[in-house]
């Protein structure tokens, strides 16, 4: 019989304590610091410092932590059915936590695009690409797709844990096979290039989707039952570690690439740096951190690290914005940097780290204070108006993207390129009608947001916000 206290059964209290790991926040802070480092150095410098064994672990660590956190969150809430997992509160929390901050970043990116007269409006916009691109942008569609996929993965895990983790690995392997057969590269003037714009876009859609990174998520879920590196259930990590290290040395240091040449075409067997072959190494680092780092903050520095870890998403958004400016004004930065002077790169990294962390933490803390006071500022009507109006403008801007996509899919664009003019006939008719209905739908969405903008009731600025300013 379990002991009880005034707060409830002792085992419940212990569970609540166990699910709050300082190590997880420390890993997130470490990983986002590595993301900033990745965008502060050139490729040559990153290779020189052996970045494959620490700097390139950032994304796998994020994905492992993502699986670990979502597993603990659902477990702590006792959610087991799909209705409970895909609850209204779940989506509301994710929208407030991830989507609304991204919309603010989108507005900032839009302003930069206007200022520099440099926009990107194409198919990539549909998957989360910013109008004014910044490094790290590719992780946004990974994060957004995870909102839809992870509850289903967790539901499978609580019933069939081993099978679910296996299927997580198979998810990437099957996508790798799909790319192998459907996206060959063509030799053009001594360089391997995509055979078409469509194949390049398809590759981006697949590689910036959480399904491509599910092996790391699956391991994160697996560790929710026991993040102890010495646990019997984690012994396989000791076997996978040396295999992962061997592949990392071959891929990053020796330049080994697995592919098949078929005439002028090359079929890659493995795409990308963050694959199921390198994830076990990061998983081992995760287990080491969980074993040897403290579970609760003890010092002021550890409290700062905890805040940085909890603000990692906001820091990511800030660094995207920050480096979008830097890369636009220094287009060859990734290859040239400051030249061979390492000192300049060190000071640049330190300065960038201070700026992105300070602004990101301040942004996150502002939101946290608003939530703590019981009234999320997202919910106030004057803020809703801004969001509705912004959504209507984004809908209008997406008309051009939709026309381009629909024209390519229906062959209308190819007809225009071939004949120089588009007339309504049996060849162009389906494409023209598809574009027409697509425009009507988007205009209806735009009008809906405009309607919500002007019908949202007036509301005075809340006193608590006025006092905080």
Number of C-alpha atoms within 10 A of each C-alpha: 4 7 8 12 8 6 8 10 13 14 12 14 13 10 11 12 12 12 16 14 17 22 25 25 23 25 23 26 25 20 23 26 23 20 22 24 22 21 21 25 22 21 16 13 20 16 14 11 11 14 18 19 15 14 20 21 23 21 22 26 26 23 26 26 25 21 26 24 20 19 26 20 13 17 15 13 10 11 17 16 13 12 10 15 20 16 14 11 11 14 14 11 12 14 15 15 15 16 16 14 17 19 14 14 18 21 15 16 22 21 14 19 17 13 10 12 10 14 16 15 19 17 17 17 13 15 18 18 20 27 22 25 23 23 19 18 20 21 17 22 18 22 18 18 15 22 18 13 13 22 24 15 22 26 19 17 18 14 11 12 17 14 11 22 23 14 18 22 22 17 17 21 18 14 16 21 16 14 21 19 11 13 21 23 21 20 15 12 7 7 9 14 15 19 15 12 8 14 16 14 14 14 17 14 18 18 23 20 20 25 22 24 26 27 30 32 32 28 25 27 28 22 24 18 12 15 20 18 22 14 9 9 14 18 11 10 19 14 11 17 19 13 15 19 18 12 15 20 15 13 16 16 14 10 9 12 13 10 14 13 12 10 8 11 18 19 20 20 16 17 18 8 17 17 20 21 19 25 27 25 24 24 25 18 18 23 20 16 20 22 15 11 16 14 19 15 17 10 9 9 10 17 16 15 21 23 20 26 26 19 24 24 22 26 29 23 21 22 27 25 24 16 21 21 18 16 16 15 10 13 12 11 18 17 13 15 20 15 12 12 9 13 10 13 19 14 12 15 19 14 12 20 20 11 15 24 25 15 16 23 22 17 16 20 16 14 17 12 14 16 13 10 11 8 14 14 19 15 10 17 17 17 14 16 20 12 19 20 19 20 19 24 14 15 19 17 14 20 19 14 19 19 21 17 17 18 21 15 13 18 14 23 20 13 17 14 10 10 9 9 9 16 12 11 9 8 14 18 15 16 20 20 12 15 21 12 11 16 18 13 13 18 17 14 16 22 15 14 21 18 14 17 21 12 10 14 12 11 10 9 13 11 9 11 12 8 7 9 6
